[in-house]
Amino acid sequence: MARKYQKVSELLPVIKELSAQGKNQEQIAKQFGLSSAKVVWNLLYREKQKEIQGVPKFRGRKPAKTLQKYCLLYPKCSAASCKVSLLP
């Protein structure tokens, strides 16, 4: 089950404002009575990851190239091996 961070996430707009004004994370944590600056850092990091999250990184093997694509990429390929013959 995913955590919701409800108490801290209510402070997010105010924390973003203070961060934009130039206050560091330690000062923001003291102002709200949070345990450490790491709490503020984590909140801003999670929010940034939500904005960045778009196209997921491709993991796994590269797809195989077809013979036609291979011949287009490497023109020195012999013509005999690139011809695909259809069965009658």
C-alpha positions as CSV (number, residue, x, y, z in Angstrom):
1,M,0.0,0.0,0.0
2,A,1.5,3.4,-1.0
3,R,2.0,6.0,1.6
4,K,0.0,9.2,1.1
5,Y,2.1,11.7,3.2
6,Q,-1.0,13.7,3.9
7,K,0.2,15.9,6.7
8,V,3.4,17.0,4.9
9,S,1.8,17.2,1.4
10,E,-0.7,19.8,2.8
11,L,2.3,22.1,3.3
12,L,3.7,21.6,-0.2
13,P,2.5,24.9,-1.7
14,V,3.9,26.9,1.3
15,I,7.2,24.9,1.2
16,K,7.6,25.6,-2.6
17,E,7.0,29.3,-1.9
18,L,9.6,29.4,0.8
19,S,12.1,27.5,-1.3
20,A,11.6,29.9,-4.1
21,Q,12.2,32.8,-1.7
22,G,15.6,31.4,-1.0
23,K,15.2,29.6,2.3
24,N,17.1,26.4,2.6
25,Q,15.5,23.1,3.6
26,E,16.9,23.3,7.2
27,Q,15.2,26.6,7.8
28,I,11.9,25.4,6.3
29,A,12.0,22.3,8.5
30,K,12.5,24.4,11.7
31,Q,9.7,26.7,10.8
32,F,7.2,23.9,10.5
33,G,8.6,21.8,13.4
34,L,9.6,18.9,11.1
35,S,12.1,16.4,12.4
36,S,14.8,17.2,9.8
37,A,15.6,18.8,6.5
38,K,15.4,15.4,4.9
39,V,11.6,15.5,5.2
40,V,11.5,18.6,3.1
41,W,14.0,17.3,0.7
42,N,11.9,14.1,0.2
43,L,8.7,16.0,-0.3
44,L,10.2,18.2,-3.0
45,Y,11.9,15.2,-4.6
46,R,8.7,13.2,-4.8
47,E,6.9,16.2,-6.3
48,K,9.7,16.7,-8.9
49,Q,9.5,13.0,-9.8
50,K,5.8,13.3,-10.5
51,E,6.5,16.2,-12.9
52,I,9.3,14.4,-14.7
53,Q,7.5,11.1,-15.0
54,G,6.6,10.7,-18.6
55,V,8.0,8.1,-20.9
56,P,9.4,5.2,-18.9
57,K,13.0,4.1,-19.5
58,F,13.2,1.2,-21.9
59,R,14.6,-1.9,-20.2
60,G,15.5,-5.1,-21.8
61,R,17.0,-6.3,-25.0
62,K,17.0,-4.2,-28.1
63,P,14.5,-5.4,-30.8
64,A,16.0,-7.4,-33.6
65,K,16.7,-5.7,-36.9
66,T,15.1,-7.1,-40.0
67,L,17.2,-7.9,-42.9
68,Q,15.9,-5.0,-44.9
69,K,16.8,-2.5,-42.2
70,Y,20.2,-4.1,-41.8
71,C,20.9,-3.6,-45.4
72,L,19.8,0.0,-45.3
73,L,22.1,0.7,-42.3
74,Y,25.1,-1.1,-43.9
75,P,25.2,-0.5,-47.6
76,K,28.2,-2.8,-48.1
77,C,25.9,-5.7,-47.4
78,S,25.9,-8.1,-50.4
79,A,22.8,-7.8,-52.5
80,A,22.4,-11.6,-52.7
81,S,21.8,-11.9,-48.9
82,C,19.4,-9.0,-48.8
83,K,17.0,-10.3,-51.4
84,V,14.1,-12.0,-49.9
85,S,12.6,-14.5,-52.2
86,L,8.9,-15.4,-52.1
87,L,8.0,-19.0,-52.5
88,P,5.8,-19.8,-55.5
